[in-house]
Amino acid sequence: MTFGTKSLFSTSTHEVVQSSISQLDATHFVISYVDVDDSYKVKCVIGVNSGTTISSYGSEYVAYDGNYSKTIVKAIDSTHFILVYVYSNLGDYFAISVIGTITNGTEISFSSPVSIGKLRDATAFGVDVLDSTHIVVVYDKYNEKTTSKIGTLSSWVVSYGTEVNLTKASNSSINVVALDSTHFAIQYRDSNNGYKGYNVIGVVSGGNSITYGTEYLYYNGDTRDYSSIAKVDSTHFVNVYNHGSSSYNIFFNVGVVSNGDDIAYGDEYTLTLGGIGTYIDATYLNSTQIAVVFKDGSDSNHGKLILATLSNGDDLAFSTESAFLGDAAASYNGVSRISDTAVSIVFCQVGGTGGFAIIGQTIVGPANVKTYKGLASASVKTCKGLAIASVKTKKGLA
């Protein structure tokens, strides 16, 4: 993948944090972030792109004038998005949602804020869009269990249905991805059970009612704080994560959904790094590929992107890594699909000022290494002479 020129979207004299990005249409994207320089306000801005060029940004709009918060932004259609952020008050954390409406290309107005619930942890929540009128939010509820609820949109006002709890409590690193309009996959680490990694499928009926399938273990060990989940199609998703057996590497496995809410897993794949891979985010790219961005601790903490290609139901092949930020350290990375071959990326340049976005475009075949049933079918991929993605592990064993 090749990249355009990084483009500054925030005029803050410090780093921005907790950034998130979502593509609205082929030429517009929305970014949410926390502006450290401006009293940790939650802000949004619209970017305009063409090819790999970001031509301009609109004004920065304040969604929440308050304390440090995590933000997640998801496009609903070309002129609307949902923003979920955390309001902090005297050590308590509350998830809040607003709907953003875009006019004149880059101007934003926000709906009145709607409370989702009180959180155990400031970052323990995820959100995704099911269809044009329904949203799913998953969060670890204070002093209770991890729960989900469906938000229903009417006249661009969101109202939430009844909370439905999972069986486990005190979960962290919660992510969720919509598989179709009535199914979503949750990824989380169980804080009361060795931080093991779990998935579960949520099934929506009657507009806002939720039932769950069995909670499945995708990694039987300590998963770390940085993880993501991406849809490939309505019955396949990919877990991307760290785990305690190697805090330096990034791991992948494919979840295959059957009977609506059952999950089976393919083998575990390893992206071998010489330094910790963090600030991971993943997105659907096309019917066989996902794009993953991360901070590469083995290469001066530069920002990297890799493509994973699905075949044979649960096998993965990987592209060569591409650096979207090769001259500084990247954090708070986010990625969103523009088209089958292009993505928009947001990141904070550590030690720099403000926040940046950049466009990536695929111009060559995505995969140059593939293993099948533990056997390499292509040459080993190397970076600077070091093998970085050649070993396939199965259930944590080489």
ZIQUIWO-V502303 format. One record per backbone hydrogen bond with DSSP energy under -0.5 kcal/mol. CO is the residue of the C=O (numbers start at 1). NH is the residue of the N-H. If there is no record, write none. Layout:
co:CO nh:NH
co:CO nh:NH
//
This chain:
co:2 nh:361
co:7 nh:357
co:14 nh:354
co:15 nh:36
co:17 nh:34
co:20 nh:32
co:22 nh:30
co:25 nh:28
co:27 nh:49
co:28 nh:24
co:28 nh:25
co:29 nh:47
co:30 nh:22
co:31 nh:45
co:32 nh:20
co:33 nh:35
co:33 nh:43
co:34 nh:17
co:34 nh:36
co:35 nh:38
co:35 nh:40
co:35 nh:41
co:36 nh:39
co:38 nh:41
co:41 nh:35
co:41 nh:43
co:42 nh:63
co:42 nh:64
co:43 nh:33
co:44 nh:61
co:45 nh:31
co:46 nh:58
co:47 nh:29
co:48 nh:55
co:48 nh:56
co:50 nh:53
co:52 nh:359
co:53 nh:50
co:53 nh:55
co:56 nh:48
co:61 nh:44
co:61 nh:63
co:64 nh:42
co:64 nh:66
co:70 nh:86
co:72 nh:84
co:74 nh:82
co:77 nh:80
co:79 nh:102
co:80 nh:76
co:80 nh:77
co:81 nh:100
co:82 nh:74
co:83 nh:98
co:84 nh:72
co:85 nh:87
co:85 nh:96
co:86 nh:88
co:87 nh:94
co:89 nh:92
co:92 nh:89
co:93 nh:119
co:94 nh:87
co:95 nh:116
co:95 nh:117
co:96 nh:85
co:97 nh:114
co:98 nh:83
co:99 nh:111
co:100 nh:81
co:101 nh:109
co:103 nh:106
co:103 nh:107
co:104 nh:106
co:107 nh:103
co:109 nh:101
co:114 nh:97
co:117 nh:95
co:118 nh:142
co:119 nh:93
co:121 nh:124
co:123 nh:125
co:124 nh:140
co:126 nh:138
co:128 nh:130
co:128 nh:136
co:131 nh:134
co:133 nh:153
co:134 nh:130
co:134 nh:131
co:135 nh:151
co:136 nh:128
co:137 nh:149
co:138 nh:126
co:139 nh:141
co:139 nh:147
co:140 nh:120
co:141 nh:144
co:144 nh:170
co:145 nh:141
co:146 nh:166
co:147 nh:139
co:148 nh:164
co:149 nh:137
co:150 nh:161
co:151 nh:135
co:152 nh:159
co:154 nh:157
co:157 nh:154
co:159 nh:152
co:164 nh:148
co:168 nh:146
co:170 nh:191
co:172 nh:189
co:175 nh:187
co:177 nh:185
co:180 nh:183
co:182 nh:204
co:183 nh:179
co:183 nh:180
co:184 nh:202
co:185 nh:177
co:186 nh:200
co:187 nh:175
co:188 nh:198
co:189 nh:172
co:189 nh:191
co:190 nh:193
co:190 nh:195
co:190 nh:196
co:193 nh:196
co:195 nh:223
co:196 nh:190
co:197 nh:218
co:197 nh:219
co:198 nh:188
co:199 nh:216
co:200 nh:186
co:201 nh:213
co:202 nh:184
co:203 nh:211
co:205 nh:209
co:206 nh:208
co:209 nh:205
co:211 nh:203
co:214 nh:216
co:216 nh:199
co:216 nh:218
co:219 nh:197
co:219 nh:221
co:221 nh:223
co:222 nh:244
co:225 nh:227
co:226 nh:242
co:228 nh:240
co:230 nh:238
co:233 nh:232
co:233 nh:236
co:235 nh:257
co:236 nh:232
co:236 nh:233
co:237 nh:255
co:238 nh:230
co:239 nh:253
co:240 nh:228
co:241 nh:251
co:242 nh:224
co:243 nh:246
co:246 nh:243
co:246 nh:249
co:250 nh:271
co:251 nh:241
co:252 nh:269
co:253 nh:239
co:254 nh:256
co:254 nh:266
co:255 nh:237
co:255 nh:257
co:256 nh:264
co:258 nh:261
co:258 nh:262
co:259 nh:261
co:262 nh:258
co:264 nh:256
co:268 nh:393
co:269 nh:252
co:270 nh:272
co:271 nh:250
co:275 nh:298
co:276 nh:278
co:276 nh:297
co:278 nh:295
co:281 nh:293
co:283 nh:291
co:286 nh:285
co:286 nh:289
co:288 nh:310
co:289 nh:285
co:289 nh:286
co:290 nh:308
co:291 nh:283
co:292 nh:306
co:293 nh:281
co:294 nh:296
co:294 nh:304
co:295 nh:278
co:295 nh:297
co:296 nh:299
co:296 nh:301
co:296 nh:302
co:299 nh:302
co:301 nh:330
co:302 nh:296
co:303 nh:324
co:303 nh:325
co:304 nh:294
co:305 nh:322
co:306 nh:292
co:307 nh:319
co:308 nh:290
co:309 nh:317
co:311 nh:315
co:312 nh:314
co:315 nh:311
co:316 nh:371
co:317 nh:309
co:318 nh:368
co:318 nh:369
co:322 nh:305
co:322 nh:324
co:325 nh:303
co:329 nh:350
co:331 nh:348
co:334 nh:346
co:336 nh:344
co:339 nh:342
co:341 nh:362
co:342 nh:338
co:342 nh:339
co:343 nh:360
co:344 nh:336
co:345 nh:358
co:346 nh:334
co:347 nh:356
co:348 nh:331
co:348 nh:350
co:349 nh:352
co:354 nh:16
co:355 nh:9
co:355 nh:10
co:356 nh:347
co:357 nh:7
co:358 nh:345
co:359 nh:4
co:360 nh:343
co:361 nh:2
co:369 nh:318
co:370 nh:377
co:370 nh:378
co:372 nh:375
co:375 nh:372
co:381 nh:388
co:381 nh:389
co:383 nh:386
co:386 nh:383
co:388 nh:272
co:391 nh:270
co:391 nh:393
co:393 nh:268
co:393 nh:395
co:394 nh:397
co:397 nh:394
//
